[in-house]
Amino acid sequence: MRRVYLLMCLAVMLVGCATTDVTETSIKEAAARVDYGDASSQTLADRAWKALAKKNYPELFAYTRRCVELYGEQGKSMNAGLTDFEPPATAAQKWALNDVGTCLFIMANAYEQLEMYSEASQTYHTLAEDYYYAQCWDAKGWFWRPAEDAARKAKKFRNW
């Protein structure tokens, strides 16, 4: 009986410590079934945050990839036209830049959580290089800058 109890405890511990396996197949399956709503960049970023909170990585990647696919070029263009961060009063006008930057931040963090360090490095690098002036609205009433620390993190994970 004692041996069975120990084996059960060990099994529970191993299951709790296991890394979630995310494959291209699981992401494609999620992409085929998720509800993209109106597919606006704001909706996609919001749903990506929710998927991150649930640690539903296939859905998270489906939402973030879709946002980058639909709005990435427009976001890059907005970023290229800036030499500094937009002031809070006009920051929302750079919606594609902000939402794509936010999705890249969410994606990079997910890769980090999944210990997919090469992918995290690449995603942080893209955020730092192409969407540096992105700002993310915090429900507490202020903007924060997802790319501020991205270059450092890209370097940190580059050699994994």
C-alpha positions in Angstrom: 0.0 0.0 0.0 2.8 2.3 0.9 4.5 1.6 -2.4 1.3 2.4 -4.4 1.0 5.7 -2.5 4.6 6.7 -3.3 4.1 5.8 -7.0 0.9 7.8 -7.1 2.7 10.8 -5.6 5.6 10.5 -8.0 3.2 10.3 -11.0 1.3 13.4 -9.8 4.6 15.3 -9.4 5.8 14.2 -12.9 2.6 15.3 -14.5 2.7 18.6 -12.8 6.3 19.2 -13.9 5.8 18.1 -17.5 6.3 20.7 -20.2 3.3 21.2 -22.5 4.1 19.8 -25.9 3.1 22.4 -28.6 3.5 21.2 -32.2 2.8 22.9 -35.5 -0.1 20.4 -35.9 -1.6 21.4 -32.6 -1.3 25.1 -33.6 -2.9 24.4 -37.0 -5.7 22.5 -35.3 -6.3 25.3 -32.9 -6.2 27.9 -35.7 -8.9 25.9 -37.6 -11.3 25.9 -34.5 -10.7 29.1 -32.6 -13.1 32.0 -32.9 -11.3 35.0 -34.2 -14.3 37.3 -33.6 -14.0 40.3 -35.8 -10.3 39.5 -36.4 -9.3 43.0 -35.4 -5.8 43.4 -34.0 -7.3 44.4 -30.7 -9.5 41.3 -30.5 -6.7 39.0 -31.5 -4.4 40.5 -28.9 -7.1 40.3 -26.2 -7.7 36.6 -27.0 -4.0 35.9 -27.0 -3.7 37.4 -23.4 -6.6 35.1 -22.3 -5.0 32.1 -23.9 -1.7 32.9 -22.1 -3.6 33.1 -18.8 -5.0 29.7 -19.4 -1.7 28.4 -20.7 -3.5 27.3 -23.9 -0.4 27.6 -26.1 -1.9 26.3 -29.4 -4.7 28.9 -29.2 -2.2 31.6 -28.1 0.0 30.9 -31.2 -3.1 30.8 -33.4 -4.2 34.3 -32.3 -0.7 35.9 -32.2 0.3 34.5 -35.6 -3.0 35.7 -37.2 -2.4 39.2 -35.8 1.1 39.3 -37.2 -0.1 37.9 -40.5 -2.9 40.4 -40.9 -1.4 43.5 -39.4 2.4 43.0 -39.2 3.3 45.0 -42.3 1.1 47.9 -41.3 2.6 47.8 -37.8 6.2 47.8 -39.2 5.3 50.8 -41.4 3.9 52.7 -38.4 7.1 51.9 -36.4 9.3 53.0 -39.3 7.6 56.4 -39.3 8.5 57.1 -35.6 11.6 58.4 -33.9 10.1 58.3 -30.4 7.2 56.8 -28.6 3.8 58.4 -29.3 2.5 60.4 -26.3 -0.4 58.7 -24.4 -3.0 61.0 -26.0 -2.2 59.7 -29.5 -0.7 56.3 -28.9 -3.9 54.5 -29.7 -3.6 55.8 -33.3 -0.8 53.4 -33.8 -3.1 50.5 -33.2 -1.5 48.0 -35.6 2.0 48.7 -34.2 0.7 48.4 -30.7 -1.3 45.2 -31.1 1.3 43.4 -33.2 4.0 44.4 -30.7 1.8 43.1 -27.9 1.2 39.8 -29.7 4.9 39.3 -30.3 5.5 40.0 -26.6 2.9 37.4 -25.7 4.3 34.9 -28.2 7.9 35.4 -27.0 6.8 34.9 -23.4 5.0 31.7 -24.3 8.1 30.4 -26.0 10.1 31.2 -22.9 7.6 29.4 -20.7 7.8 26.4 -23.0 11.6 26.5 -22.9 11.7 27.0 -26.6 14.5 29.5 -26.3 15.6 29.8 -29.9 12.1 30.8 -30.9 11.8 33.1 -27.9 15.1 34.8 -29.0 13.9 35.2 -32.6 10.5 36.6 -31.5 12.1 39.1 -29.0 14.5 40.2 -31.8 11.7 40.9 -34.2 9.9 42.8 -31.5 13.0 44.9 -30.7 13.9 45.5 -34.4 10.6 46.0 -36.2 8.1 47.1 -33.5 10.3 48.9 -31.0 7.8 51.8 -30.5 4.9 49.5 -29.7 2.9 50.4 -26.6 0.5 48.2 -24.7 -2.5 49.6 -22.8 -2.7 48.4 -19.2 -6.2 48.3 -17.7 -4.8 50.3 -14.8 -4.8 53.3 -17.1 -1.3 53.6 -18.7 0.8 52.4 -21.6 3.8 50.2 -21.2 6.4 49.3 -23.8 6.8 45.6 -24.6 10.0 46.0 -26.7 12.0 47.8 -24.0 13.5 44.6 -22.7 13.2 42.6 -25.8 16.7 43.1 -27.2 18.3 42.0 -23.9 16.1 38.9 -23.8 16.9 38.1 -27.5 20.6 38.1 -26.7 20.0 36.0 -23.5 18.3 33.2 -25.4 20.2 33.4 -28.6 22.6 30.5 -27.9 20.1 28.0 -26.6 
